[in-house]
Amino acid sequence: MASSHLAVQKESPAGLPDGMTNTHVRKRVRKLRILKGWTQRELAHAAGISAGSLGCLETGFYRFNLDTLQKIIGALGVGIADVWPSNADNGRVEVSRPPQEAGNQVHFFRLAEVHSLTGADASCLFASRLRLRTAGENPEPELRALYTLRLEDKERWWLCQQLIEGKATNPWVTCIHRENDWALFLCLKNPSMEPWIEKLIRCYLSDWISALSS
């Protein structure tokens, strides 16, 4: 069973943040629909929206919101990472990797994107998996840093200890997603959190944890 929450909550969803993002998303949705061999009517029916609304979304007359986008990508059988633009290759984000390399288990470029969108001072993605001890002992969680951005080892270690002990992480905002025996902790330092970003983070956390579990 999956669950997720963010340390900071705001109200009311908004449309996608800018024209370039919406344009990228609508073109990707249209391309994926065509690759699937579906008409707009067929995709709209599968997603539970009207064909007219989908037509307006694909042409840019309407802007996507993340609730509708989730219905559409669910019908297409793809993830949010398949339709959302990435800032991975623009060279604006300094990258550092912790000693425990995560390889291709998670989409690092999505962390870089969230880092840029929120304007965070630093970012880190931790993973925890419940590890069973020997007979008679209680399960023990293991926490490791998968990827970091602009984060020194000393602060990463402090953040890790705070999370393990369940203590406050101010000025960090922690976004948590749990599924089966896995948990992901996306930590952002002094971020600017808009409602649409919070929804995007939830989508990414779900995708990341699925990649770890596979």
C-alpha positions in Angstrom: 0.0 0.0 0.0 1.4 3.4 -1.0 1.3 6.6 1.0 2.9 10.0 0.7 2.9 13.3 2.4 4.8 16.6 2.3 5.9 18.7 5.3 4.3 21.8 3.8 0.8 21.8 2.3 -0.9 24.5 0.4 -4.4 24.7 -1.2 -5.9 24.7 -4.7 -4.2 23.1 -7.7 -3.2 25.3 -10.6 -2.6 24.7 -14.3 0.9 23.9 -15.6 3.3 26.8 -14.7 4.2 28.2 -18.1 3.5 28.1 -21.8 6.7 26.2 -22.6 5.9 23.4 -20.1 2.3 23.1 -21.2 3.4 23.0 -24.8 5.9 20.2 -24.2 3.3 18.2 -22.2 0.5 18.5 -24.8 2.9 17.5 -27.6 4.1 14.5 -25.7 0.5 13.5 -24.9 -0.5 13.8 -28.6 2.6 11.8 -29.7 2.0 9.0 -27.2 -1.7 8.8 -28.1 -0.8 8.5 -31.8 1.9 5.9 -31.0 -0.8 3.9 -29.2 -3.0 4.1 -32.3 -5.8 5.9 -30.4 -8.1 8.7 -31.6 -8.7 11.6 -29.3 -12.2 10.1 -28.6 -10.6 6.8 -27.5 -8.1 8.4 -25.2 -10.7 10.7 -23.7 -13.0 7.8 -23.0 -10.2 5.8 -21.4 -9.2 8.8 -19.2 -12.8 9.7 -18.3 -12.8 13.2 -19.8 -14.7 14.6 -22.8 -13.2 14.4 -26.3 -13.7 18.1 -26.7 -11.7 18.8 -23.6 -8.8 16.6 -24.8 -8.9 18.3 -28.1 -8.5 21.7 -26.5 -5.7 20.4 -24.2 -3.8 19.0 -27.2 -4.1 22.2 -29.2 -3.2 24.4 -26.3 -6.6 26.1 -26.0 -6.8 24.7 -22.5 -3.9 24.3 -20.1 -3.3 20.9 -18.4 -3.7 20.6 -14.7 -2.0 17.7 -12.9 -5.3 16.0 -11.9 -6.3 15.7 -15.6 -2.8 14.9 -16.7 -2.7 12.0 -14.2 -5.9 10.6 -15.7 -4.5 10.8 -19.2 -1.1 9.3 -18.5 -2.8 6.6 -16.6 -5.0 5.8 -19.6 -1.9 5.8 -21.8 0.0 3.5 -19.4 3.0 5.8 -19.0 4.5 7.8 -16.1 4.8 11.5 -15.4 8.5 11.3 -16.4 7.4 10.4 -20.0 5.6 13.6 -20.6 7.3 16.3 -18.4 10.2 18.4 -19.6 13.6 18.0 -17.9 16.2 20.6 -17.0 18.9 17.9 -16.9 21.0 19.1 -19.8 20.9 22.9 -19.4 24.0 23.0 -17.2 22.5 25.2 -14.5 22.6 22.7 -11.7 25.8 21.6 -10.0 25.8 17.9 -9.3 27.4 15.9 -6.6 27.0 12.2 -5.9 27.2 10.5 -2.5 29.6 7.6 -1.9 26.7 5.1 -2.3 26.1 5.3 -6.0 22.5 4.5 -7.0 23.2 3.9 -10.7 20.1 4.0 -12.8 17.6 3.0 -10.1 16.1 6.5 -10.0 15.8 9.3 -12.6 18.4 11.7 -11.3 17.5 14.4 -13.9 14.0 14.7 -12.3 15.6 15.6 -9.0 17.6 18.3 -10.8 14.3 19.5 -12.3 12.5 19.7 -8.9 15.6 21.4 -7.5 15.5 24.1 -10.2 11.7 24.5 -10.1 11.6 25.1 -6.3 14.7 27.3 -6.2 16.1 25.1 -3.4 19.5 25.9 -1.9 20.3 22.1 -1.8 18.5 18.8 -2.4 18.9 15.2 -1.5 16.9 12.0 -2.3 17.2 9.3 0.4 15.9 5.8 0.2 15.0 3.5 3.1 14.2 -0.2 2.9 13.1 -2.3 5.9 15.8 -4.8 6.6 14.9 -7.9 8.6 17.4 -8.8 11.3 18.1 -12.3 12.6 15.4 -14.3 14.5 14.2 -12.5 17.6 15.2 -9.0 16.5 13.1 -6.2 15.3 13.2 -5.0 11.6 15.7 -2.2 11.1 15.4 0.6 8.5 18.3 1.4 6.4 18.6 5.0 5.0 21.0 5.9 2.2 21.4 8.9 0.0 20.8 8.2 -3.7 21.5 11.6 -5.1 22.5 15.0 -3.8 22.6 18.6 -5.3 24.8 21.3 -3.8 25.0 19.4 -0.5 28.2 18.9 1.5 28.8 15.6 3.2 28.6 17.0 6.7 25.1 18.4 6.2 24.0 15.2 4.4 25.1 13.2 7.4 23.2 15.5 9.7 20.1 15.3 7.6 20.3 11.6 7.4 20.5 11.3 11.2 17.5 13.7 11.7 15.4 11.6 9.4 16.4 8.3 11.1 15.6 9.7 14.5 12.3 11.3 13.3 13.4 14.8 14.3 12.7 18.2 12.6 14.8 19.0 9.6 14.4 22.8 9.4 15.1 24.6 7.1 14.6 21.5 5.0 11.2 20.5 3.7 10.9 16.7 3.5 8.6 15.0 1.1 7.9 11.3 1.9 6.5 8.4 -0.1 6.1 4.9 1.3 5.2 1.8 -0.6 5.5 -1.8 0.6 8.9 -2.0 2.4 10.4 1.0 0.6 10.3 4.7 1.6 11.7 7.7 -0.3 12.6 11.0 1.4 13.0 14.0 -0.9 14.6 16.8 1.1 14.7 20.3 -0.2 16.5 23.2 1.6 14.5 26.5 1.6 12.3 25.6 -1.3 9.5 27.7 -2.8 6.6 25.2 -2.8 3.6 25.9 -5.1 0.6 23.5 -5.2 1.4 22.3 -8.7 5.0 21.5 -7.7 3.8 19.5 -4.7 1.6 17.4 -7.0 4.5 16.9 -9.4 6.7 15.8 -6.6 4.1 13.2 -5.5 4.1 11.9 -9.1 7.8 11.7 -9.2 8.2 10.0 -5.9 5.7 7.3 -7.0 7.7 6.8 -10.2 11.1 6.7 -8.4 9.9 4.1 -5.8 8.5 1.9 -8.6 12.0 2.0 -10.2 13.6 1.0 -7.0 11.2 -1.8 -6.4 11.7 -3.3 -9.9 
